[in-house]
Structures are given as structure tokens and as C-alpha cells.
């Protein structure tokens, strides 16, 4: 594994994102995550999964530099579809997945976290979907999951302004379940995982299946349309300007084209 490391003990698997400095979600990292899930799923000695980031961040977003190598709307839509399918698999995964979020979970990083069954955060973590700042939109079902947790109006504010919320606000709004000082985050996450790991795997698997009935046909129609628009928006002049501005660390100048 180039971008991830994982191990397990006491029925708890720990997946660590190791892609400094920002733990950006490249397509290679997503493929590694899929491969790790392939290994964990049939392993009867693992009952719970924790995902966290090494270094300063959980994940500060998708790999913007990789975006510059995608040349077509279809290519970009396919990238979105791959992430959507992986995160849908996570949401339906028969073993609970807990995100332990510190530093920042932004863009694709927050979309990854929202696909986990439970989110624990540090009090001062930053969570947001800033894609519109780049002239883009979320592409890994973020537009469909965020309103489910925080409501449509709050999701609209977060998307339209590109401004993140704190870990404390995330708990208040329903995006995360509990917030802790950074020094306590992993200890508290492992405590939670330990409680869950003692449960019957069959009852846990059944509960996860039943929770997923809350995902409507409209959810899947929305994710399909999100992938299409992800590709369409990407080939716009505004998107090229937004990506270039991000790489040059300056404010973008959007023209509506």
C-alpha cells in the first residue's frame, strides 16, 4: 500500500490515510481503500473499522493536481462514479465504519467521512464542501448526503459559501455524533469501537442493512445526476480558472462560462 496502512487488534481494524501533507483523495488512494475493504469483509476476526488520517488532517479534499490530468467530461464523471460506488459500498458495508476526524475533512475528505456509519470529531476540526470555490461541485455524493445530516438550508449555506463548520458545530447540526479535545479523539473512538465489537456480527449486519432502507430511489437518481454534472461543470472555463487559482493560491475570477 502506497497511501494507506491498516492493521487489526481485538476485533477492531484501523485504516490510516498516509498521503502527506493533506491526505488528499487521489484515485490511487480510493483504489487502495477498496482493496483494504476486500480484505476486511471476509475476515471473521474483524468486527469494526476505524478510519483516520496521519499527520495534520483527516483528509483536506480530493487531489486537485490529479484533476488537471483528466481531459474530458466523461473522464471526470467516471471519476465521480467510482468514488460514489465506493462510498455507497462503505455505507452498506456489513461491519460498522467509524471516522475519527481531526484537523480537516474537506471536499472529498468530508464525502468519505459522510459514507462512514459514525463520525467522531475534534472540537476544532473543520468540515466542509468547498468545491464551489474552485468552480466545481462535489462529485462523491456529497450533495446527496450532506442535506440528510444537516438539512437542506444548512447544506445550501455550506455549499454556496464554501465555508467549513467546526467539529462542535458539526455535532450541533447532526453531521457528527460527538466532539472531543484532539488528545482524546482516538481513545474515545476506540472505546466506541470496543463496545460495538462485542455485539453479534449477525445483528450488526442486519441493522446496517435496515438502516440503508432510508436511502431512497431519489438518492440514487441524485447521485447519478451529480456524477453527470460533475463532468459537465469540470469542462467549463470557470472550473479551469478555479483549479488554476487554487494551484496558484489566489482568488478565482469567475465569468459564468
Secondary structure by P-SEA (a helix, b strand, c coil): cccccccccccbbbbbbcccccccccaaaaaaaaaaaaaacccccccbbbbbbccccccccccaaaaaacccaaaaaaaaaaaaaaaaaaaaccbbbbbbccccccaaaaaaaaaccbbbbccccccccccccccccccccccccccccccaaaaaaaaaacccccaaaaaaacccccccccccaaaaaaaaaaaaaaccaaaaaaaaaaaaccccaaaaaaaaaaaaaaaaaaacaaaaaaaaaaaacbbbbbccc
